[in-house]
């Protein structure tokens, strides 16, 4: 049974399948595993960050610090490895601890100081970006045997495509995210808070702990996205990934999650990421289009989805009203 | 055996000397409350008497300043709703209840989902939800979203959750406020069944008929103090009301019922709506309103009562018909246009549509006048203070503090402030949608009295109410709605509660198709 609340997700999925079909009609090569593999690898860091963003938006919040935290993590990791000769694993661990604590702090401010998430994470965005500049304003390249090994690890598809380690990390994050959202009490609490925070509190949901964990999760995944981004570009740069949080939000919304919270699926975000990647790939294949077309198409899609969500809400309210009328 | 004897001696829930202040203003003072198992206990009092505060202390929402709470004779101190729930005290609130974006099963088991290997076991959750709801006579799809069910069913789901979760004490805050008679009956059947099973039930309500129908005992609070606790069968209704009001009964609503004055055809209609209607909202109707007349609108929930008000006030645009004021045709296409024609409207949803919670009482009162004058001509703050003070005095708004944010006032006093908001604009037509909903008897009588006074001053009123006795008491004429059509107009001797009910049911000589 398709709930009305899952309709946006189904729509996105349908749009993706149709769009992919049309692309393949024009460029049969787009069906190759090589293209699919690249699409996954290119969007791995964005996808990981978008999973965290989905939890945040499901709870009715927003996290604007994502792009800055990615940049900070990447510079931090690059400097640790490149300048201080720390083992990559240690650097990764340190970066994840920092980004998670950063998320915790923002969550605690949102909950206990009752400051809107928009404001707190906006401050977090400036803070993390500034901290990234503080670490280094240069682009810091990294070379390390261990990293080469990591980048050399992949599964070969038939047809020459590669499922790289980075893509695998993203797929695992999505899989875990789906299970956490739909099959754990934490996930249920996130939906509850997004539905109505007062009701959730009166029903005994630990709102404080859950809020902190949501932003900690988003911080952790931003850190992980930062590490993946560092590996992807083999460097750290404090000016990188400006506005990535907005791409993540776009993927979440296109994937059918309501910006007001309480309704949405992690799987939807995955399709949202794939759709964005598909548009970029198409532009590359076409060769004549400006890359700005990605933004334009995503903008149009966002409008369409927001209107679609409104319509669905309006329609289901109306249906309910009609039914109650009949009962009377 | 001895253990059993011991437990019989202890009340199920006992609160002693409870005290609580907000911002230095005492809300509860030395209040005792005792609930036995297998008892339905009504908690009564006027608005602002401290009922909600007491409930919120018992259920862990507020922390008490003084006093002790015993459950089965053991001292408890719930610091959160979750803790009160695990102790055995479950609550069903009137407004904020369950979560509409989750399914029925998810709502029932939120926070205590059955798990297997650390993961939520959806199948077990579904099965247990079904068996749980069947005990309450509900055979519904537990995987459907909560938002697809009516308020009555949601309430039963909330009760099922609270009892299953806590099992000892069930607190119901105004459970019947938005239910129709049939649904109330169903709810009471469930409550009696729970009483048989030994659950102690606390019920807050302002429907005294229901108190006498369902409750075993009542506890009455007034101004934050305990007035008394009685067995209902030994308490005549008049005594109960005087306990609640604490004053001699002079103006109970029923006194006004004695022969409503009939406005004869002397006065010419000053406001006329002809063939006025909107597709999908209300079928076209004619409505003439004379100066100083109270026109009542009756009908069941969803019959088009509020929609009629929305049309009259321009919130919804009519797509047929004309409006005439003193012989001149006017276009009421928006609330602004309605206000410019000196109409006023107190909506049904006071909290969401009426008050601006964070603004002070004075600001809330000045709102409509400011809108009428336009935003370029600001009301001076001294003028605002004068207005506020005079209405706080004449309407007896309590506490008499014009600077207090209105959200800290009780429902009855908020309603008075909204009335004041429109009265300062000196409207020719005031539309009141459920003016006495959620309001205690004292404020109720005062508001009805005020309605009478206003129309004696020449103001016309349209009063929408689901309380038929109230309508027959104040209205000169009553329009009856059914299925979004005006099916009857009653006045004079026809104007009785029976007459209205018959008109709604479509029997008698009405033109209902």
Interface residues (C-beta under 8 A of the other chain):
Chain A: X1 X3 X4 X5 X179 X182 X183 X184 X185 X188 X189 X191 X192 X194 X195 X196 X198 X199 X200 X201 X202 X203 X204 X205 X206 X262 X263 X316 X320 X321 X323 X324 X325 X327 X328
Chain B: X61 X80 X81 X82 X85 X91 X93 X96 X97 X98 X99 X100 X101 X102 X106 X107 X110 X111 X113 X115 X118 X119 X120 X122 X143 X145 X147 X148 X150 X161 X165 X180 X300 X301 X302 X303
